[in-house]
Amino acid sequence: MDSAPTPTPLDDDARYLALCTRDARFDGRFFTGVTSTGIYCRPVCAVRTPRRANCRFFDHAAQAERAGFRPCMRCRPELAPLSRTWSSQDAAELLVQHASRLLDDPAHWLGEDGPAMQRLAARLGVSDRHLRRVFEARLGVSPLQVLHTRRLLAAKQLLTDTRLPITAVAQAAGFASLRRFNAALRERYGLSPMALRRGGELPANGRAIALGWRPPLDAPALLRFLADRLLPGVDAIDITALRYWRTLRLNVGGTEHHGWFGLQFEPARQRVWLHASDSLLPALPALIWRVRALCDLDADPQAIDAVLGAHFPGGTALRVPGAVDGFELAVRAVLGQQVTVAAARTLAGRLVTRFGELIDTPDPTLNRMFPTPQSLAGADPDALGSLGIVRQRQSAIRALAEAVASGVLDLGPHADPVATTAALQALPGIGAWTAQYIAMRALRWPDAWPAGDIALHNALQLSGSPRERERACEALAQPWRPWRSYAVLRTWAGFYQPTPHHL
């Protein structure tokens, strides 16, 4: 990935000021350990502000826990936005960033500790010893301690917000056994699972889960983008009420979960409430991870605006909508080639009706799952053609489905964006625009840039032949790296203003 300035580190006095003002822009960027209570908090915690002399500041929750602090039961550190620094000139720092993002993902929590660390190191192309040495040097904690913190905070959330049996909580949080789970809770927090669960009766389906973000975030704009691409039977949106809900299939640790979830945005308090069907609760950590990606809740507007602000004034609150299913997003991107958004939505709706699995939900408008890669890989061309999908798109969808079903192609947020976009373009019927769009939304690549997009050319006031416009588009966007995906959204929304240098 390309180099770019990382967010300016905060000194302790600046952190204390953010703590005093409960500034949500810094939520997740640091945690405060209070020596008089032995508890660590988010900067937005509503408790009385501790004295400066009693505060210790940490970049990561794992650092606070290693220092002997327990998570606050009120502000709940497990709900804080995650850190998403995307690049650095320093190779060791870059390694820590990539490893931390993998450790944030519940898909990497499963299994015995030793093999889990070995798999992580192998994926990053280093030895587990080197990875441990770099983490200790940079953060003062090991990658295994970061993993334990993620698991424990996820378990704390499941115990607090769901009625799942404790054995199911331990499994969902990635613990190999109930015995290890109990021991870890007692060692780190001094509490048993039942002690953490105390706090009154939960509703039948558990309570809504609050997910935070760093302001600003334009929730109506995010929902309008999704509403334009709404897929009847799969998702539903009420922009006025700031609500979104949909069906979903999740595969976690080889177990498939089917169900639905709903989101209710509360912009005044910088949070979105997540409701989920009982069938998805055993996969709640993975669901939360996907919802955060869908709504781009972990974006850092300050870091992005430091690069884009001069050229896109007024666009700070826009987020890049992600996807809860990379394969679904990729198929819909293929269907959207050279047609309007409305036409692509119509074709996707027909595909769901023909190949999507039926599902029962409390909302009769949500009754279908998006088709699996296996079902589309074996789809009859005549059946696809009867839906109005032209032959070139048929070939692209089937090739895409075969590549995903066989495991050859990874469309998850940890896939290498350069290698994956190249692999996508090697498939029949998938060009650079489609590959970049998939990278922007499914791979969560902040630097995707569909340089051939006509809407970008028009908004950026480019002229000449298509090839000349594409070259000019690519050159114009170089100063916006590594946040060009955000520049795409801001350009489409009409926020681009050329500076004298760009005129």
C-alpha positions in Angstrom: 0.0 0.0 0.0 1.1 3.5 -0.6 2.6 5.7 2.1 0.7 8.4 3.8 0.9 10.4 7.0 -0.5 8.6 10.0 -2.6 10.5 12.5 -0.5 12.7 14.7 0.2 11.0 18.0 -1.4 12.7 20.9 0.6 13.6 24.0 -0.9 12.8 27.4 -2.1 16.4 28.0 -4.0 16.4 24.7 -5.5 13.1 25.6 -6.6 14.4 29.0 -8.3 17.4 27.3 -10.1 15.0 24.9 -11.2 13.0 28.0 -12.5 16.1 29.8 -14.5 17.2 26.8 -15.6 13.6 26.0 -14.6 14.3 22.4 -16.0 11.5 20.2 -13.5 12.1 17.5 -10.9 10.4 19.6 -13.0 7.4 20.6 -11.0 4.3 20.0 -7.7 6.2 19.4 -6.7 5.8 23.1 -7.9 4.4 26.4 -7.6 5.9 29.9 -6.6 3.7 32.9 -7.6 5.3 36.2 -5.2 4.3 39.0 -7.7 5.0 41.7 -10.3 2.5 40.4 -8.2 0.0 38.4 -10.5 0.5 35.4 -9.8 1.7 31.9 -12.3 3.7 29.8 -13.0 5.2 26.4 -12.5 9.0 26.1 -16.3 9.3 25.8 -17.1 7.7 29.1 -19.9 9.5 31.0 -18.5 9.0 34.5 -17.0 11.8 36.4 -13.7 12.9 34.9 -10.8 11.5 37.0 -7.9 13.7 38.2 -5.1 14.1 35.8 -2.6 12.6 38.3 -4.7 9.4 38.3 -4.8 8.9 34.6 -2.6 6.6 32.5 -3.1 6.6 28.7 -2.8 3.7 26.3 -3.1 3.3 22.5 -4.7 -0.2 22.7 -7.0 -1.9 25.1 -4.5 -4.8 25.4 -1.9 -2.4 26.8 -4.3 -1.2 29.5 -5.1 -4.8 30.4 -1.5 -5.8 30.6 -1.0 -2.9 33.0 -3.6 -4.5 35.2 -6.7 -2.4 34.4 -10.2 -3.9 33.9 -12.7 -2.6 31.2 -15.3 -0.1 32.3 -18.8 -1.6 32.6 -20.4 1.7 31.7 -18.6 3.0 28.5 -17.7 -0.6 27.5 -14.3 -0.5 25.6 -15.5 -3.3 23.4 -17.9 -0.9 21.6 -15.2 1.7 20.6 -14.4 2.2 16.9 -11.3 0.3 15.8 -8.1 1.9 14.8 -7.7 2.0 11.0 -4.3 3.5 10.2 -3.6 2.2 6.7 0.0 2.9 5.9 3.4 4.0 7.2 6.9 4.5 5.9 8.1 2.2 8.7 8.1 -1.5 7.8 7.8 -2.6 11.4 4.9 -0.2 12.1 3.2 -1.4 8.9 3.5 -5.0 10.1 1.9 -4.2 13.4 -0.9 -2.4 11.6 -1.7 -5.3 9.3 -1.4 -7.9 12.1 -3.7 -5.8 14.3 -6.4 -5.6 11.6 -6.3 -9.4 11.2 -6.5 -9.8 15.0 -9.6 -7.5 15.1 -11.4 -9.9 12.8 -13.3 -12.7 14.7 -12.5 -15.1 11.8 -8.9 -15.1 13.2 -9.8 -15.8 16.8 -10.6 -19.5 16.5 -8.3 -22.4 17.4 -5.4 -23.0 19.8 -3.2 -20.0 20.6 0.1 -21.4 19.3 -1.2 -22.4 15.8 -3.3 -19.2 15.6 -0.2 -17.1 16.0 1.7 -19.3 13.5 -1.1 -18.9 11.0 -1.1 -15.1 11.5 2.7 -14.9 11.1 2.6 -17.1 8.0 0.0 -14.9 6.4 2.1 -11.9 7.0 5.2 -13.6 5.6 7.2 -13.5 8.8 8.1 -15.9 11.7 5.9 -15.9 14.8 9.1 -15.0 16.8 9.7 -11.9 14.7 6.0 -10.9 14.9 6.1 -11.2 18.7 9.4 -9.2 18.9 8.0 -6.3 16.7 4.7 -6.1 18.8 6.7 -6.0 22.0 8.9 -3.2 20.7 6.1 -1.2 19.2 3.2 -1.8 21.7 4.7 -3.3 24.7 2.4 -6.3 24.3 2.5 -9.5 22.3 0.1 -10.4 19.5 -1.2 -13.2 21.7 -2.1 -10.6 24.4 -3.9 -8.5 21.7 -5.8 -11.6 20.7 -6.8 -12.5 24.3 -8.0 -8.9 24.8 -10.2 -9.1 21.6 -11.6 -12.4 22.7 -12.4 -11.3 26.2 -14.0 -8.1 25.2 -16.1 -9.9 22.7 -17.1 -12.4 25.4 -18.0 -9.5 27.7 -20.2 -8.1 25.1 -22.0 -11.4 24.5 -22.5 -11.9 28.2 -23.9 -8.4 28.6 -26.1 -8.2 25.5 -27.3 -11.7 24.8 -28.9 -14.7 26.5 -26.5 -17.2 24.8 -25.4 -20.1 27.1 -21.9 -19.5 28.5 -20.5 -22.4 26.5 -21.8 -20.8 23.3 -20.3 -17.4 24.4 -16.9 -19.1 24.9 -17.1 -20.7 21.5 -18.2 -17.5 19.7 -15.4 -15.6 21.3 -12.8 -18.1 20.0 -11.9 -20.0 23.1 -10.9 -23.6 22.6 -12.7 -24.7 25.8 -15.0 -23.5 28.6 -12.3 -24.2 31.1 -9.8 -21.8 29.4 -12.6 -19.2 29.0 -13.4 -19.2 32.7 -9.7 -19.1 33.6 -9.0 -16.2 31.3 -11.9 -14.2 32.7 -10.8 -14.7 36.3 -7.2 -14.0 35.5 -7.8 -10.8 33.5 -11.0 -9.4 35.1 -11.2 -11.2 38.4 -14.8 -12.2 37.6 -16.7 -15.3 36.6 -18.9 -15.3 33.4 -22.0 -15.2 35.6 -20.7 -12.2 37.5 -20.1 -10.4 34.2 -23.7 -11.3 33.1 -25.4 -9.8 36.2 -27.4 -6.7 35.7 -31.0 -7.5 35.3 -33.1 -9.6 33.0 -32.6 -9.3 29.2 -35.5 -9.1 26.7 -36.3 -12.3 24.9 -34.0 -11.5 22.0 -31.3 -9.8 24.1 -30.8 -6.1 24.1 -29.8 -3.8 21.2 -26.1 -3.5 20.8 -24.6 0.0 20.4 -21.8 0.5 17.9 -19.9 3.8 18.0 -18.2 5.9 15.3 -16.0 8.9 15.2 -17.9 12.0 14.0 -18.9 13.3 11.7 -20.9 10.6 9.8 -23.7 11.5 7.4 -26.2 8.6 8.1 -28.9 9.8 5.7 -26.3 9.9 2.8 -25.0 6.4 3.7 -28.6 5.1 3.7 -29.5 6.9 0.4 -26.5 5.2 -1.2 -27.7 1.8 0.0 -31.4 2.6 -0.8 -30.5 3.3 -4.4 -29.1 -0.3 -4.5 -31.8 -1.9 -2.4 -32.5 -5.5 -3.2 -36.2 -6.4 -2.5 -36.5 -9.5 -0.4 -32.9 -9.2 0.9 -32.8 -5.7 2.4 -35.1 -2.8 3.4 -34.4 0.8 4.3 -36.3 3.7 5.9 -34.2 6.8 5.4 -36.6 9.1 7.3 -36.4 6.8 10.4 -32.7 6.1 9.8 -33.3 2.3 9.7 -31.7 -0.5 7.7 -32.4 -4.2 7.9 -31.6 -7.3 5.9 -31.1 -11.1 5.7 -27.6 -12.6 6.0 -25.8 -15.9 5.8 -22.6 -16.1 7.9 -20.1 -19.0 7.9 -18.0 -19.0 11.1 -15.6 -21.8 11.9 -17.2 -24.0 9.4 -20.7 -23.5 10.8 -23.3 -21.7 8.7 -25.8 -19.3 10.3 -28.8 -17.8 8.6 -30.9 -14.9 9.9 -31.5 -11.2 9.8 -30.2 -8.1 11.5 -31.4 -4.5 11.7 -29.7 -1.1 12.3 -31.1 2.0 13.9 -28.9 5.1 13.6 -28.7 7.6 16.4 -26.5 10.4 15.0 -26.8 12.7 18.0 -25.0 10.2 20.1 -22.6 8.9 17.4 -23.9 5.3 17.5 -26.0 2.8 15.6 -28.1 0.1 17.4 -27.7 -3.4 16.1 -30.6 -5.9 16.5 -30.0 -9.5 15.4 -32.1 -12.7 15.1 -31.4 -15.4 17.7 -29.9 -17.5 14.9 -27.1 -15.0 14.3 -26.2 -14.4 17.9 -23.7 -17.3 18.1 -21.9 -15.4 15.3 -22.3 -12.0 16.8 -18.6 -11.0 16.8 -18.5 -11.7 13.1 -21.7 -9.9 12.5 -20.5 -6.8 14.3 -17.3 -6.9 12.3 -19.3 -7.0 9.0 -21.7 -4.2 10.1 -18.8 -2.0 11.0 -17.4 -2.6 7.5 -20.8 -2.0 5.9 -21.3 1.4 7.6 -17.5 2.3 7.6 -17.8 2.9 11.3 -14.0 2.7 11.9 -13.1 5.5 9.5 -11.0 8.4 11.0 -12.4 11.6 9.3 -9.5 13.7 10.7 -6.8 11.6 9.0 -8.8 11.5 5.7 -9.5 15.2 5.7 -5.9 16.0 6.2 -5.4 14.7 2.7 -8.7 15.4 1.0 -10.1 18.4 2.8 -8.7 21.1 0.5 -10.2 19.6 -2.6 -13.5 18.3 -1.1 -14.7 20.9 1.4 -18.0 19.8 2.9 -17.5 16.1 2.3 -16.0 15.1 5.7 -19.1 13.2 6.9 -19.3 10.9 3.9 -18.3 7.3 4.5 -17.5 4.6 1.9 -20.4 2.0 2.2 -18.9 -1.5 2.5 -20.6 -4.9 2.2 -21.6 -7.7 4.5 -20.9 -10.2 1.8 -18.0 -9.7 -0.7 -19.4 -12.2 -3.2 -22.8 -10.6 -3.2 -21.2 -7.2 -3.8 -19.1 -8.5 -6.6 -22.1 -10.1 -8.4 -24.1 -6.9 -8.1 -21.1 -5.0 -9.5 -21.0 -7.2 -12.5 -24.7 -6.7 -13.1 -24.2 -3.0 -12.9 -21.7 -2.9 -15.8 -22.8 -0.4 -18.4 -26.3 0.0 -17.1 -28.0 2.3 -14.7 -28.1 1.6 -10.9 -31.9 1.0 -11.2 -31.4 -1.5 -14.0 -28.7 -3.3 -12.1 -31.0 -3.5 -9.1 -33.8 -5.0 -11.2 -31.5 -7.7 -12.6 -30.2 -8.5 -9.1 -33.8 -8.8 -7.8 -34.6 -11.3 -10.5 -31.4 -13.3 -9.7 -32.4 -13.4 -6.0 -36.0 -14.5 -6.8 -34.7 -17.3 -9.1 -31.7 -18.6 -7.1 -32.0 -17.2 -3.6 -33.0 -19.4 -0.7 -36.3 -18.6 1.1 -36.1 -17.5 4.8 -38.7 -16.7 7.4 -38.3 -13.3 9.2 -40.6 -11.1 11.3 -40.8 -8.8 8.3 -42.6 -10.3 5.4 -40.6 -8.0 3.0 -37.4 -9.9 4.0 -37.8 -13.4 2.7 -34.8 -14.3 0.6 -31.1 -14.9 1.0 -28.7 -13.8 -1.7 -27.6 -16.8 -3.8 -24.5 -18.7 -2.8 -21.4 -19.0 -5.0 -22.1 -22.7 -5.4 -25.7 -22.1 -6.7 -24.5 -19.5 -9.3 -21.4 -21.5 -10.3 -23.7 -24.2 -11.5 -26.4 -22.0 -12.9 -27.7 -22.9 -16.3 -26.9 -20.1 -18.9 -30.4 -20.3 -20.3 -31.8 -19.7 -16.8 -29.6 -16.6 -16.4 -30.5 -15.4 -19.9 -34.2 -15.7 -19.1 -33.6 -13.1 -16.4 -32.4 -10.5 -18.9 -28.7 -11.1 -18.1 -26.7 -10.9 -21.3 -24.2 -13.6 -22.2 -21.1 -11.7 -21.3 -22.5 -11.0 -17.8 -23.5 -14.7 -17.5 -19.9 -15.8 -18.1 -18.6 -13.3 -15.7 -21.0 -14.3 -12.9 -20.3 -18.0 -13.3 -16.6 -17.6 -13.5 -16.7 -15.3 -10.4 -18.8 -17.8 -8.5 -16.6 -20.7 -9.4 -13.5 -18.8 -8.3 -15.1 -17.9 -4.9 -16.7 -21.4 -4.4 -13.3 -23.1 -5.0 -11.4 -20.8 -2.7 -9.2 -19.5 -5.5 -10.5 -15.9 -5.0 -10.9 -14.2 -1.6 -13.2 -11.2 -1.6 -12.8 -10.5 2.1 -11.5 -7.3 3.7 -8.0 -8.8 4.3 -7.4 -9.9 0.7 -4.4 -8.1 -1.0 -6.1 -5.4 -3.1 -3.5 -5.3 -5.9 -3.4 -9.1 -6.3 -7.2 -9.4 -6.0 -8.0 -6.7 -8.6 -5.6 -8.4 -11.0 -7.2 -11.8 -10.4 -10.7 -10.2 -10.9 -9.6 -8.7 -14.2 -8.3 -12.1 -15.3 -11.8 -13.4 -15.2 -14.0 -13.1 -18.3 -16.1 -10.0 -18.5 -14.6 -8.1 -15.5 -12.7 -4.9 -16.3 -10.8 -2.4 -14.3 -13.9 -0.4 -13.2 -15.6 -3.4 -11.7 -12.4 -4.6 -10.0 -11.8 -1.2 -8.4 -15.4 -0.9 -7.3 -15.2 -4.3 -5.7 -11.9 -3.3 -4.0 -13.5 -0.1 -2.7 -16.5 -1.7 -1.1 -15.9 -5.5 -0.5 -12.1 -5.4 0.1 -12.4 -2.2 2.1 -9.4 -0.7 0.2 -9.2 3.0 1.0 -7.2 3.7 -2.1 -9.4 2.2 -4.9 -9.7 4.5 -7.9 -11.9 3.6 -10.9 -10.0 6.0 -13.2 -12.3 5.1 -16.2 -15.5 6.1 -14.5 -17.4 8.6 -16.6 -19.2 10.1 -13.6 -15.8 10.9 -12.1 -14.6 12.4 -15.4 -17.7 14.7 -15.6 -17.5 15.8 -11.9 -13.8 16.4 -12.2 -14.3 18.5 -15.3 -12.0 16.4 -17.5 -12.0 16.6 -21.3 -10.5 14.9 -24.3 -10.7 11.3 -25.5 -11.7 8.5 -23.1 -8.0 7.5 -22.8 -6.9 11.1 -22.2 -9.6 11.6 -19.6 -8.6 8.3 -17.8 -4.9 9.4 -17.7 -5.8 12.8 -16.5 -8.1 11.3 -13.8 -5.3 9.0 -12.6 -2.8 11.9 -12.5 -5.2 14.2 -10.7 -5.9 11.8 -7.9 -2.3 11.0 -7.0 -2.2 13.6 -4.1 -5.3 12.0 -2.6 -3.6 8.6 -1.9 -4.2 6.5 0.2 -7.8 7.8 0.6 -8.9 7.8 -3.1 -12.0 5.6 -2.3 -13.2 8.5 -0.1 -12.4 10.9 -2.9 -14.6 8.8 -5.2 -17.6 9.1 -2.9 -17.0 12.8 -2.4 -16.7 13.4 -6.1 -19.8 11.5 -6.9 -21.6 13.6 -4.3 -20.5 16.8 -6.0 -18.0 18.0 -3.3 -15.0 18.4 -5.6 -13.6 21.9 -5.9 -10.4 22.4 -8.0 -7.7 24.3 -6.3 -5.6 26.8 -8.2 -2.9 24.1 -8.5 -5.4 21.7 -10.2 -6.9 24.3 -12.6 
